[in-house]
Amino acid sequence: MAISTFEGTVENGQIRIRDEVKLPEHAKVYVVIPDLELEHPRRIHSPRLVHREQADDFTMQVTRATPDAKL
């Protein structure tokens, strides 16, 4: 796989490479951004059971609401 490196800038949310560089339509590109630190999104992980036999303790019951229920 051959790799070429071109310098560009972001303008109005789009990556702009110098005018003299012509890339073919649908070319696969990789963007490397030096010296930029992004805040990583927070993740909430699901709890895991230590013992599989405890799975029955977490069985969900579904109850249908009637249309005339008073809230």
mmCIF file of the N, C-alpha and C atoms, coordinates in Angstrom:
data_MODEL
# 
_entry.id   MODEL 
# 
loop_
_atom_site.group_PDB 
_atom_site.id 
_atom_site.type_symbol 
_atom_site.label_atom_id 
_atom_site.label_alt_id 
_atom_site.label_comp_id 
_atom_site.label_asym_id 
_atom_site.label_entity_id 
_atom_site.label_seq_id 
_atom_site.pdbx_PDB_ins_code 
_atom_site.Cartn_x 
_atom_site.Cartn_y 
_atom_site.Cartn_z 
_atom_site.occupancy 
_atom_site.B_iso_or_equiv 
_atom_site.pdbx_formal_charge 
_atom_site.auth_seq_id 
_atom_site.auth_comp_id 
_atom_site.auth_asym_id 
_atom_site.auth_atom_id 
_atom_site.pdbx_PDB_model_num 
ATOM 1   N N  . MET A 1 1  ? 0.850   -1.170  0.000  1.00 0.00 ? 1  MET A N  1 
ATOM 2   C CA . MET A 1 1  ? 0.000   0.000   0.000  1.00 0.00 ? 1  MET A CA 1 
ATOM 3   C C  . MET A 1 1  ? 0.895   1.232   0.000  1.00 0.00 ? 1  MET A C  1 
ATOM 4   N N  . ALA A 1 2  ? 0.751   2.072   -0.982 1.00 0.00 ? 2  ALA A N  1 
ATOM 5   C CA . ALA A 1 2  ? 1.511   3.312   -1.050 1.00 0.00 ? 2  ALA A CA 1 
ATOM 6   C C  . ALA A 1 2  ? 0.812   4.379   -0.215 1.00 0.00 ? 2  ALA A C  1 
ATOM 7   N N  . ILE A 1 3  ? 1.581   5.229   0.434  1.00 0.00 ? 3  ILE A N  1 
ATOM 8   C CA . ILE A 1 3  ? 1.026   6.286   1.276  1.00 0.00 ? 3  ILE A CA 1 
ATOM 9   C C  . ILE A 1 3  ? 1.606   7.619   0.833  1.00 0.00 ? 3  ILE A C  1 
ATOM 10  N N  . SER A 1 4  ? 0.746   8.592   0.624  1.00 0.00 ? 4  SER A N  1 
ATOM 11  C CA . SER A 1 4  ? 1.161   9.962   0.311  1.00 0.00 ? 4  SER A CA 1 
ATOM 12  C C  . SER A 1 4  ? 0.626   10.863  1.401  1.00 0.00 ? 4  SER A C  1 
ATOM 13  N N  . THR A 1 5  ? 1.355   11.901  1.740  1.00 0.00 ? 5  THR A N  1 
ATOM 14  C CA . THR A 1 5  ? 0.945   12.832  2.790  1.00 0.00 ? 5  THR A CA 1 
ATOM 15  C C  . THR A 1 5  ? 0.770   14.220  2.192  1.00 0.00 ? 5  THR A C  1 
ATOM 16  N N  . PHE A 1 6  ? -0.388  14.848  2.481  1.00 0.00 ? 6  PHE A N  1 
ATOM 17  C CA . PHE A 1 6  ? -0.678  16.197  2.007  1.00 0.00 ? 6  PHE A CA 1 
ATOM 18  C C  . PHE A 1 6  ? -1.119  17.039  3.192  1.00 0.00 ? 6  PHE A C  1 
ATOM 19  N N  . GLU A 1 7  ? -0.732  18.289  3.198  1.00 0.00 ? 7  GLU A N  1 
ATOM 20  C CA . GLU A 1 7  ? -1.152  19.191  4.264  1.00 0.00 ? 7  GLU A CA 1 
ATOM 21  C C  . GLU A 1 7  ? -2.407  19.931  3.836  1.00 0.00 ? 7  GLU A C  1 
ATOM 22  N N  . GLY A 1 8  ? -3.309  20.132  4.775  1.00 0.00 ? 8  GLY A N  1 
ATOM 23  C CA . GLY A 1 8  ? -4.538  20.853  4.485  1.00 0.00 ? 8  GLY A CA 1 
ATOM 24  C C  . GLY A 1 8  ? -5.036  21.558  5.727  1.00 0.00 ? 8  GLY A C  1 
ATOM 25  N N  . THR A 1 9  ? -6.204  22.175  5.613  1.00 0.00 ? 9  THR A N  1 
ATOM 26  C CA . THR A 1 9  ? -6.824  22.867  6.732  1.00 0.00 ? 9  THR A CA 1 
ATOM 27  C C  . THR A 1 9  ? -8.314  22.531  6.749  1.00 0.00 ? 9  THR A C  1 
ATOM 28  N N  . VAL A 1 10 ? -8.946  22.823  7.875  1.00 0.00 ? 10 VAL A N  1 
ATOM 29  C CA . VAL A 1 10 ? -10.393 22.649  7.983  1.00 0.00 ? 10 VAL A CA 1 
ATOM 30  C C  . VAL A 1 10 ? -11.029 24.017  7.836  1.00 0.00 ? 10 VAL A C  1 
ATOM 31  N N  . GLU A 1 11 ? -11.941 24.144  6.885  1.00 0.00 ? 11 GLU A N  1 
ATOM 32  C CA . GLU A 1 11 ? -12.671 25.392  6.651  1.00 0.00 ? 11 GLU A CA 1 
ATOM 33  C C  . GLU A 1 11 ? -14.158 25.076  6.577  1.00 0.00 ? 11 GLU A C  1 
ATOM 34  N N  . ASN A 1 12 ? -14.938 25.706  7.443  1.00 0.00 ? 12 ASN A N  1 
ATOM 35  C CA . ASN A 1 12 ? -16.388 25.466  7.504  1.00 0.00 ? 12 ASN A CA 1 
ATOM 36  C C  . ASN A 1 12 ? -16.711 23.984  7.653  1.00 0.00 ? 12 ASN A C  1 
ATOM 37  N N  . GLY A 1 13 ? -15.923 23.290  8.462  1.00 0.00 ? 13 GLY A N  1 
ATOM 38  C CA . GLY A 1 13 ? -16.178 21.881  8.735  1.00 0.00 ? 13 GLY A CA 1 
ATOM 39  C C  . GLY A 1 13 ? -15.735 20.926  7.651  1.00 0.00 ? 13 GLY A C  1 
ATOM 40  N N  . GLN A 1 14 ? -15.094 21.404  6.602  1.00 0.00 ? 14 GLN A N  1 
ATOM 41  C CA . GLN A 1 14 ? -14.634 20.535  5.516  1.00 0.00 ? 14 GLN A CA 1 
ATOM 42  C C  . GLN A 1 14 ? -13.119 20.591  5.416  1.00 0.00 ? 14 GLN A C  1 
ATOM 43  N N  . ILE A 1 15 ? -12.522 19.471  5.084  1.00 0.00 ? 15 ILE A N  1 
ATOM 44  C CA . ILE A 1 15 ? -11.075 19.402  4.926  1.00 0.00 ? 15 ILE A CA 1 
ATOM 45  C C  . ILE A 1 15 ? -10.709 19.936  3.551  1.00 0.00 ? 15 ILE A C  1 
ATOM 46  N N  . ARG A 1 16 ? -9.812  20.912  3.533  1.00 0.00 ? 16 ARG A N  1 
ATOM 47  C CA . ARG A 1 16 ? -9.383  21.535  2.279  1.00 0.00 ? 16 ARG A CA 1 
ATOM 48  C C  . ARG A 1 16 ? -7.898  21.244  2.093  1.00 0.00 ? 16 ARG A C  1 
ATOM 49  N N  . ILE A 1 17 ? -7.559  20.582  0.986  1.00 0.00 ? 17 ILE A N  1 
ATOM 50  C CA . ILE A 1 17 ? -6.179  20.303  0.623  1.00 0.00 ? 17 ILE A CA 1 
ATOM 51  C C  . ILE A 1 17 ? -5.809  21.323  -0.450 1.00 0.00 ? 17 ILE A C  1 
ATOM 52  N N  . ARG A 1 18 ? -4.538  21.645  -0.541 1.00 0.00 ? 18 ARG A N  1 
ATOM 53  C CA . ARG A 1 18 ? -4.089  22.650  -1.516 1.00 0.00 ? 18 ARG A CA 1 
ATOM 54  C C  . ARG A 1 18 ? -4.659  22.384  -2.904 1.00 0.00 ? 18 ARG A C  1 
ATOM 55  N N  . ASP A 1 19 ? -4.866  23.461  -3.663 1.00 0.00 ? 19 ASP A N  1 
ATOM 56  C CA . ASP A 1 19 ? -5.484  23.370  -4.987 1.00 0.00 ? 19 ASP A CA 1 
ATOM 57  C C  . ASP A 1 19 ? -4.710  22.496  -5.960 1.00 0.00 ? 19 ASP A C  1 
ATOM 58  N N  . GLU A 1 20 ? -3.383  22.443  -5.833 1.00 0.00 ? 20 GLU A N  1 
ATOM 59  C CA . GLU A 1 20 ? -2.607  21.656  -6.806 1.00 0.00 ? 20 GLU A CA 1 
ATOM 60  C C  . GLU A 1 20 ? -2.723  20.146  -6.594 1.00 0.00 ? 20 GLU A C  1 
ATOM 61  N N  . VAL A 1 21 ? -3.315  19.725  -5.500 1.00 0.00 ? 21 VAL A N  1 
ATOM 62  C CA . VAL A 1 21 ? -3.485  18.293  -5.234 1.00 0.00 ? 21 VAL A CA 1 
ATOM 63  C C  . VAL A 1 21 ? -4.853  17.863  -5.735 1.00 0.00 ? 21 VAL A C  1 
ATOM 64  N N  . LYS A 1 22 ? -4.891  16.936  -6.650 1.00 0.00 ? 22 LYS A N  1 
ATOM 65  C CA . LYS A 1 22 ? -6.151  16.408  -7.191 1.00 0.00 ? 22 LYS A CA 1 
ATOM 66  C C  . LYS A 1 22 ? -6.260  14.937  -6.794 1.00 0.00 ? 22 LYS A C  1 
ATOM 67  N N  . LEU A 1 23 ? -7.280  14.619  -6.040 1.00 0.00 ? 23 LEU A N  1 
ATOM 68  C CA . LEU A 1 23 ? -7.516  13.235  -5.624 1.00 0.00 ? 23 LEU A CA 1 
ATOM 69  C C  . LEU A 1 23 ? -8.639  12.654  -6.466 1.00 0.00 ? 23 LEU A C  1 
ATOM 70  N N  . PRO A 1 24 ? -8.545  11.355  -6.776 1.00 0.00 ? 24 PRO A N  1 
ATOM 71  C CA . PRO A 1 24 ? -9.627  10.731  -7.543 1.00 0.00 ? 24 PRO A CA 1 
ATOM 72  C C  . PRO A 1 24 ? -10.910 10.646  -6.703 1.00 0.00 ? 24 PRO A C  1 
ATOM 73  N N  . GLU A 1 25 ? -12.035 10.713  -7.369 1.00 0.00 ? 25 GLU A N  1 
ATOM 74  C CA . GLU A 1 25 ? -13.332 10.604  -6.702 1.00 0.00 ? 25 GLU A CA 1 
ATOM 75  C C  . GLU A 1 25 ? -13.407 9.272   -5.950 1.00 0.00 ? 25 GLU A C  1 
ATOM 76  N N  . HIS A 1 26 ? -13.937 9.297   -4.738 1.00 0.00 ? 26 HIS A N  1 
ATOM 77  C CA . HIS A 1 26 ? -14.117 8.131   -3.872 1.00 0.00 ? 26 HIS A CA 1 
ATOM 78  C C  . HIS A 1 26 ? -12.788 7.534   -3.413 1.00 0.00 ? 26 HIS A C  1 
ATOM 79  N N  . ALA A 1 27 ? -11.715 8.321   -3.429 1.00 0.00 ? 27 ALA A N  1 
ATOM 80  C CA . ALA A 1 27 ? -10.425 7.832   -2.939 1.00 0.00 ? 27 ALA A CA 1 
ATOM 81  C C  . ALA A 1 27 ? -10.522 7.596   -1.436 1.00 0.00 ? 27 ALA A C  1 
ATOM 82  N N  . LYS A 1 28 ? -9.925  6.525   -0.951 1.00 0.00 ? 28 LYS A N  1 
ATOM 83  C CA . LYS A 1 28 ? -9.881  6.244   0.481  1.00 0.00 ? 28 LYS A CA 1 
ATOM 84  C C  . LYS A 1 28 ? -8.784  7.117   1.080  1.00 0.00 ? 28 LYS A C  1 
ATOM 85  N N  . VAL A 1 29 ? -9.119  7.865   2.116  1.00 0.00 ? 29 VAL A N  1 
ATOM 86  C CA . VAL A 1 29 ? -8.152  8.746   2.758  1.00 0.00 ? 29 VAL A CA 1 
ATOM 87  C C  . VAL A 1 29 ? -8.172  8.510   4.267  1.00 0.00 ? 29 VAL A C  1 
ATOM 88  N N  . TYR A 1 30 ? -7.082  8.840   4.921  1.00 0.00 ? 30 TYR A N  1 
ATOM 89  C CA . TYR A 1 30 ? -6.967  8.779   6.368  1.00 0.00 ? 30 TYR A CA 1 
ATOM 90  C C  . TYR A 1 30 ? -6.579  10.163  6.851  1.00 0.00 ? 30 TYR A C  1 
ATOM 91  N N  . VAL A 1 31 ? -7.195  10.625  7.917  1.00 0.00 ? 31 VAL A N  1 
ATOM 92  C CA . VAL A 1 31 ? -6.920  11.954  8.436  1.00 0.00 ? 31 VAL A CA 1 
ATOM 93  C C  . VAL A 1 31 ? -6.141  11.804  9.739  1.00 0.00 ? 31 VAL A C  1 
ATOM 94  N N  . VAL A 1 32 ? -4.960  12.415  9.799  1.00 0.00 ? 32 VAL A N  1 
ATOM 95  C CA . VAL A 1 32 ? -4.129  12.433  11.001 1.00 0.00 ? 32 VAL A CA 1 
ATOM 96  C C  . VAL A 1 32 ? -4.061  13.876  11.463 1.00 0.00 ? 32 VAL A C  1 
ATOM 97  N N  . ILE A 1 33 ? -4.441  14.128  12.712 1.00 0.00 ? 33 ILE A N  1 
ATOM 98  C CA . ILE A 1 33 ? -4.465  15.490  13.223 1.00 0.00 ? 33 ILE A CA 1 
ATOM 99  C C  . ILE A 1 33 ? -3.415  15.604  14.330 1.00 0.00 ? 33 ILE A C  1 
ATOM 100 N N  . PRO A 1 34 ? -2.316  16.307  14.068 1.00 0.00 ? 34 PRO A N  1 
ATOM 101 C CA . PRO A 1 34 ? -1.282  16.441  15.096 1.00 0.00 ? 34 PRO A CA 1 
ATOM 102 C C  . PRO A 1 34 ? -1.683  17.452  16.165 1.00 0.00 ? 34 PRO A C  1 
ATOM 103 N N  . ASP A 1 35 ? -1.244  17.193  17.382 1.00 0.00 ? 35 ASP A N  1 
ATOM 104 C CA . ASP A 1 35 ? -1.403  18.134  18.505 1.00 0.00 ? 35 ASP A CA 1 
ATOM 105 C C  . ASP A 1 35 ? -2.841  18.545  18.778 1.00 0.00 ? 35 ASP A C  1 
ATOM 106 N N  . LEU A 1 36 ? -3.770  17.639  18.665 1.00 0.00 ? 36 LEU A N  1 
ATOM 107 C CA . LEU A 1 36 ? -5.166  17.943  18.976 1.00 0.00 ? 36 LEU A CA 1 
ATOM 108 C C  . LEU A 1 36 ? -5.655  16.917  19.987 1.00 0.00 ? 36 LEU A C  1 
ATOM 109 N N  . GLU A 1 37 ? -6.178  17.396  21.103 1.00 0.00 ? 37 GLU A N  1 
ATOM 110 C CA . GLU A 1 37 ? -6.710  16.501  22.122 1.00 0.00 ? 37 GLU A CA 1 
ATOM 111 C C  . GLU A 1 37 ? -8.224  16.663  22.162 1.00 0.00 ? 37 GLU A C  1 
ATOM 112 N N  . LEU A 1 38 ? -8.938  15.578  21.904 1.00 0.00 ? 38 LEU A N  1 
ATOM 113 C CA . LEU A 1 38 ? -10.393 15.586  21.947 1.00 0.00 ? 38 LEU A CA 1 
ATOM 114 C C  . LEU A 1 38 ? -10.850 14.987  23.262 1.00 0.00 ? 38 LEU A C  1 
ATOM 115 N N  . GLU A 1 39 ? -11.941 15.508  23.778 1.00 0.00 ? 39 GLU A N  1 
ATOM 116 C CA . GLU A 1 39 ? -12.511 14.931  24.985 1.00 0.00 ? 39 GLU A CA 1 
ATOM 117 C C  . GLU A 1 39 ? -13.217 13.635  24.604 1.00 0.00 ? 39 GLU A C  1 
ATOM 118 N N  . HIS A 1 40 ? -12.861 12.567  25.277 1.00 0.00 ? 40 HIS A N  1 
ATOM 119 C CA . HIS A 1 40 ? -13.476 11.278  24.987 1.00 0.00 ? 40 HIS A CA 1 
ATOM 120 C C  . HIS A 1 40 ? -14.855 11.215  25.625 1.00 0.00 ? 40 HIS A C  1 
ATOM 121 N N  . PRO A 1 41 ? -15.833 10.657  24.909 1.00 0.00 ? 41 PRO A N  1 
ATOM 122 C CA . PRO A 1 41 ? -17.176 10.555  25.483 1.00 0.00 ? 41 PRO A CA 1 
ATOM 123 C C  . PRO A 1 41 ? -17.181 9.625   26.695 1.00 0.00 ? 41 PRO A C  1 
ATOM 124 N N  . ARG A 1 42 ? -18.021 9.936   27.640 1.00 0.00 ? 42 ARG A N  1 
ATOM 125 C CA . ARG A 1 42 ? -18.162 9.093   28.831 1.00 0.00 ? 42 ARG A CA 1 
ATOM 126 C C  . ARG A 1 42 ? -18.913 7.831   28.451 1.00 0.00 ? 42 ARG A C  1 
ATOM 127 N N  . ARG A 1 43 ? -18.538 6.740   29.058 1.00 0.00 ? 43 ARG A N  1 
ATOM 128 C CA . ARG A 1 43 ? -19.212 5.474   28.784 1.00 0.00 ? 43 ARG A CA 1 
ATOM 129 C C  . ARG A 1 43 ? -19.735 4.891   30.089 1.00 0.00 ? 43 ARG A C  1 
ATOM 130 N N  . ILE A 1 44 ? -20.946 4.392   30.038 1.00 0.00 ? 44 ILE A N  1 
ATOM 131 C CA . ILE A 1 44 ? -21.519 3.685   31.172 1.00 0.00 ? 44 ILE A CA 1 
ATOM 132 C C  . ILE A 1 44 ? -21.571 2.218   30.772 1.00 0.00 ? 44 ILE A C  1 
ATOM 133 N N  . HIS A 1 45 ? -20.826 1.418   31.495 1.00 0.00 ? 45 HIS A N  1 
ATOM 134 C CA . HIS A 1 45 ? -20.755 -0.006  31.167 1.00 0.00 ? 45 HIS A CA 1 
ATOM 135 C C  . HIS A 1 45 ? -21.862 -0.768  31.897 1.00 0.00 ? 45 HIS A C  1 
ATOM 136 N N  . SER A 1 46 ? -22.363 -1.797  31.257 1.00 0.00 ? 46 SER A N  1 
ATOM 137 C CA . SER A 1 46 ? -23.378 -2.640  31.869 1.00 0.00 ? 46 SER A CA 1 
ATOM 138 C C  . SER A 1 46 ? -22.734 -3.527  32.923 1.00 0.00 ? 46 SER A C  1 
ATOM 139 N N  . PRO A 1 47 ? -23.437 -3.763  34.011 1.00 0.00 ? 47 PRO A N  1 
ATOM 140 C CA . PRO A 1 47 ? -22.879 -4.671  35.017 1.00 0.00 ? 47 PRO A CA 1 
ATOM 141 C C  . PRO A 1 47 ? -22.837 -6.101  34.475 1.00 0.00 ? 47 PRO A C  1 
ATOM 142 N N  . ARG A 1 48 ? -21.908 -6.863  34.959 1.00 0.00 ? 48 ARG A N  1 
ATOM 143 C CA . ARG A 1 48 ? -21.766 -8.258  34.555 1.00 0.00 ? 48 ARG A CA 1 
ATOM 144 C C  . ARG A 1 48 ? -22.019 -9.146  35.768 1.00 0.00 ? 48 ARG A C  1 
ATOM 145 N N  . LEU A 1 49 ? -22.664 -10.264 35.525 1.00 0.00 ? 49 LEU A N  1 
ATOM 146 C CA . LEU A 1 49 ? -22.912 -11.214 36.609 1.00 0.00 ? 49 LEU A CA 1 
ATOM 147 C C  . LEU A 1 49 ? -21.672 -12.061 36.855 1.00 0.00 ? 49 LEU A C  1 
ATOM 148 N N  . VAL A 1 50 ? -21.391 -12.288 38.130 1.00 0.00 ? 50 VAL A N  1 
ATOM 149 C CA . VAL A 1 50 ? -20.269 -13.151 38.482 1.00 0.00 ? 50 VAL A CA 1 
ATOM 150 C C  . VAL A 1 50 ? -20.690 -14.602 38.287 1.00 0.00 ? 50 VAL A C  1 
ATOM 151 N N  . HIS A 1 51 ? -21.919 -14.920 38.656 1.00 0.00 ? 51 HIS A N  1 
ATOM 152 C CA . HIS A 1 51 ? -22.433 -16.295 38.560 1.00 0.00 ? 51 HIS A CA 1 
ATOM 153 C C  . HIS A 1 51 ? -23.645 -16.303 37.641 1.00 0.00 ? 51 HIS A C  1 
ATOM 154 N N  . ARG A 1 52 ? -23.597 -17.115 36.598 1.00 0.00 ? 52 ARG A N  1 
ATOM 155 C CA . ARG A 1 52 ? -24.684 -17.148 35.616 1.00 0.00 ? 52 ARG A CA 1 
ATOM 156 C C  . ARG A 1 52 ? -26.021 -17.557 36.231 1.00 0.00 ? 52 ARG A C  1 
ATOM 157 N N  . GLU A 1 53 ? -26.004 -18.328 37.293 1.00 0.00 ? 53 GLU A N  1 
ATOM 158 C CA . GLU A 1 53 ? -27.264 -18.746 37.903 1.00 0.00 ? 53 GLU A CA 1 
ATOM 159 C C  . GLU A 1 53 ? -28.026 -17.583 38.537 1.00 0.00 ? 53 GLU A C  1 
ATOM 160 N N  . GLN A 1 54 ? -27.395 -16.438 38.686 1.00 0.00 ? 54 GLN A N  1 
ATOM 161 C CA . GLN A 1 54 ? -28.074 -15.254 39.213 1.00 0.00 ? 54 GLN A CA 1 
ATOM 162 C C  . GLN A 1 54 ? -28.931 -14.562 38.155 1.00 0.00 ? 54 GLN A C  1 
ATOM 163 N N  . ALA A 1 55 ? -28.870 -14.988 36.910 1.00 0.00 ? 55 ALA A N  1 
ATOM 164 C CA . ALA A 1 55 ? -29.595 -14.321 35.826 1.00 0.00 ? 55 ALA A CA 1 
ATOM 165 C C  . ALA A 1 55 ? -31.102 -14.310 36.083 1.00 0.00 ? 55 ALA A C  1 
ATOM 166 N N  . ASP A 1 56 ? -31.644 -15.356 36.703 1.00 0.00 ? 56 ASP A N  1 
ATOM 167 C CA . ASP A 1 56 ? -33.082 -15.399 36.976 1.00 0.00 ? 56 ASP A CA 1 
ATOM 168 C C  . ASP A 1 56 ? -33.522 -14.296 37.938 1.00 0.00 ? 56 ASP A C  1 
ATOM 169 N N  . ASP A 1 57 ? -32.597 -13.781 38.747 1.00 0.00 ? 57 ASP A N  1 
ATOM 170 C CA . ASP A 1 57 ? -32.935 -12.697 39.677 1.00 0.00 ? 57 ASP A CA 1 
ATOM 171 C C  . ASP A 1 57 ? -33.246 -11.401 38.933 1.00 0.00 ? 57 ASP A C  1 
ATOM 172 N N  . PHE A 1 58 ? -32.866 -11.320 37.649 1.00 0.00 ? 58 PHE A N  1 
ATOM 173 C CA . PHE A 1 58 ? -33.039 -10.095 36.882 1.00 0.00 ? 58 PHE A CA 1 
ATOM 174 C C  . PHE A 1 58 ? -34.062 -10.250 35.756 1.00 0.00 ? 58 PHE A C  1 
ATOM 175 N N  . THR A 1 59 ? -34.978 -11.200 35.865 1.00 0.00 ? 59 THR A N  1 
ATOM 176 C CA . THR A 1 59 ? -36.013 -11.388 34.867 1.00 0.00 ? 59 THR A CA 1 
ATOM 177 C C  . THR A 1 59 ? -36.984 -10.209 34.913 1.00 0.00 ? 59 THR A C  1 
ATOM 178 N N  . MET A 1 60 ? -37.262 -9.639  33.757 1.00 0.00 ? 60 MET A N  1 
ATOM 179 C CA . MET A 1 60 ? -38.115 -8.453  33.689 1.00 0.00 ? 60 MET A CA 1 
ATOM 180 C C  . MET A 1 60 ? -39.570 -8.869  33.501 1.00 0.00 ? 60 MET A C  1 
ATOM 181 N N  . GLN A 1 61 ? -40.449 -8.209  34.233 1.00 0.00 ? 61 GLN A N  1 
ATOM 182 C CA . GLN A 1 61 ? -41.872 -8.424  34.063 1.00 0.00 ? 61 GLN A CA 1 
ATOM 183 C C  . GLN A 1 61 ? -42.436 -7.245  33.284 1.00 0.00 ? 61 GLN A C  1 
ATOM 184 N N  . VAL A 1 62 ? -43.224 -7.554  32.254 1.00 0.00 ? 62 VAL A N  1 
ATOM 185 C CA . VAL A 1 62 ? -43.827 -6.518  31.430 1.00 0.00 ? 62 VAL A CA 1 
ATOM 186 C C  . VAL A 1 62 ? -45.308 -6.452  31.758 1.00 0.00 ? 62 VAL A C  1 
ATOM 187 N N  . THR A 1 63 ? -45.796 -5.262  32.075 1.00 0.00 ? 63 THR A N  1 
ATOM 188 C CA . THR A 1 63 ? -47.208 -5.054  32.388 1.00 0.00 ? 63 THR A CA 1 
ATOM 189 C C  . THR A 1 63 ? -47.772 -4.087  31.373 1.00 0.00 ? 63 THR A C  1 
ATOM 190 N N  . ARG A 1 64 ? -48.891 -4.452  30.752 1.00 0.00 ? 64 ARG A N  1 
ATOM 191 C CA . ARG A 1 64 ? -49.531 -3.578  29.775 1.00 0.00 ? 64 ARG A CA 1 
ATOM 192 C C  . ARG A 1 64 ? -50.410 -2.576  30.492 1.00 0.00 ? 64 ARG A C  1 
ATOM 193 N N  . ALA A 1 65 ? -50.314 -1.316  30.068 1.00 0.00 ? 65 ALA A N  1 
ATOM 194 C CA . ALA A 1 65 ? -51.166 -0.283  30.639 1.00 0.00 ? 65 ALA A CA 1 
ATOM 195 C C  . ALA A 1 65 ? -52.474 -0.258  29.866 1.00 0.00 ? 65 ALA A C  1 
ATOM 196 N N  . THR A 1 66 ? -53.558 -0.074  30.571 1.00 0.00 ? 66 THR A N  1 
ATOM 197 C CA . THR A 1 66 ? -54.857 0.018   29.915 1.00 0.00 ? 66 THR A CA 1 
ATOM 198 C C  . THR A 1 66 ? -55.084 1.460   29.493 1.00 0.00 ? 66 THR A C  1 
ATOM 199 N N  . PRO A 1 67 ? -55.777 1.685   28.382 1.00 0.00 ? 67 PRO A N  1 
ATOM 200 C CA . PRO A 1 67 ? -55.979 3.060   27.887 1.00 0.00 ? 67 PRO A CA 1 
ATOM 201 C C  . PRO A 1 67 ? -56.752 3.943   28.856 1.00 0.00 ? 67 PRO A C  1 
ATOM 202 N N  . ASP A 1 68 ? -57.552 3.353   29.766 1.00 0.00 ? 68 ASP A N  1 
ATOM 203 C CA . ASP A 1 68 ? -58.344 4.169   30.670 1.00 0.00 ? 68 ASP A CA 1 
ATOM 204 C C  . ASP A 1 68 ? -57.675 4.311   32.039 1.00 0.00 ? 68 ASP A C  1 
ATOM 205 N N  . ALA A 1 69 ? -56.390 4.007   32.125 1.00 0.00 ? 69 ALA A N  1 
ATOM 206 C CA . ALA A 1 69 ? -55.697 4.113   33.400 1.00 0.00 ? 69 ALA A CA 1 
ATOM 207 C C  . ALA A 1 69 ? -55.604 5.573   33.814 1.00 0.00 ? 69 ALA A C  1 
ATOM 208 N N  . LYS A 1 70 ? -55.857 5.827   35.064 1.00 0.00 ? 70 LYS A N  1 
ATOM 209 C CA . LYS A 1 70 ? -55.781 7.190   35.611 1.00 0.00 ? 70 LYS A CA 1 
ATOM 210 C C  . LYS A 1 70 ? -54.362 7.414   36.128 1.00 0.00 ? 70 LYS A C  1 
ATOM 211 N N  . LEU A 1 71 ? -53.722 8.444   35.616 1.00 0.00 ? 71 LEU A N  1 
ATOM 212 C CA . LEU A 1 71 ? -52.371 8.765   36.058 1.00 0.00 ? 71 LEU A CA 1 
ATOM 213 C C  . LEU A 1 71 ? -52.360 10.018  36.877 1.00 0.00 ? 71 LEU A C  1 
# 
